[in-house]
Amino acid sequence: MKRESIIKAVQPLICLVLLLQVYSAYGAEADKFPPGTQLPQFTVGTPDSPEVQKYLGLKNSDPFKLSDIAAKMVLIEFSNSA
């Protein structure tokens, strides 16, 4: 009797683990940017910190474009928080 109750308790956990593994493939077939695609121009708000503004080489506190940063490479991290 006790074994059956343990199996019934573990079954939802096993189903959840399997479902989470399949969920990561959802949207994998969505359109992707081909290599060499350029990011469209957009403006970014100026950071509050004067040290960060100086690091980025920004002259004033107006919103700026990524092309305003004098660097060979700019790394952008996108995140979604709904």
C-alpha positions in Angstrom: 0.0 0.0 0.0 2.8 2.4 0.9 4.6 1.7 -2.4 1.5 2.7 -4.4 1.2 6.0 -2.6 4.9 6.8 -3.3 4.5 6.0 -7.0 1.4 8.3 -7.1 3.3 11.1 -5.4 6.3 10.8 -7.8 4.3 10.6 -11.1 3.5 14.3 -11.3 7.1 15.2 -10.7 8.3 12.9 -13.4 5.7 14.4 -15.8 6.8 17.9 -15.0 10.5 17.1 -15.6 9.7 15.6 -19.0 7.4 18.5 -19.9 10.1 21.0 -19.1 12.6 19.2 -21.4 10.2 19.4 -24.3 9.2 23.0 -23.6 12.7 24.3 -24.4 12.3 23.2 -28.0 9.1 25.4 -28.4 9.9 28.2 -30.8 13.1 26.6 -32.0 11.9 26.7 -35.5 11.2 30.5 -35.4 12.9 32.7 -37.9 16.4 33.7 -36.9 18.7 36.4 -38.1 21.0 35.2 -40.7 24.7 35.7 -40.1 25.9 39.2 -41.0 22.6 40.8 -40.4 22.9 44.3 -38.9 20.9 45.4 -35.9 18.4 48.2 -36.7 19.3 51.6 -35.3 17.6 52.5 -32.0 18.3 55.0 -29.2 19.3 54.1 -25.7 18.8 56.2 -22.5 21.9 57.7 -21.0 23.2 55.9 -17.9 22.8 57.9 -14.6 26.4 57.4 -13.5 28.9 59.9 -14.8 31.6 57.3 -14.7 29.7 55.0 -17.1 29.0 58.0 -19.4 32.7 58.7 -19.5 33.5 55.0 -20.1 31.1 54.9 -23.0 32.6 58.2 -24.4 29.3 60.1 -24.2 29.6 63.9 -24.4 26.2 64.8 -22.9 23.2 63.2 -21.2 21.0 62.9 -24.3 19.8 59.5 -25.5 22.4 58.0 -27.8 22.7 55.4 -30.6 25.1 52.4 -30.3 27.0 53.9 -33.2 27.9 56.9 -31.0 30.1 54.6 -28.8 33.7 54.6 -30.1 34.5 50.9 -29.8 35.4 48.1 -32.1 32.7 45.8 -30.5 29.6 46.5 -28.4 28.1 43.6 -26.5 24.3 43.8 -26.0 22.4 41.7 -23.6 18.7 41.4 -24.2 16.3 40.0 -21.6 12.6 39.6 -21.5 10.7 40.4 -18.3 7.0 40.3 -18.6 
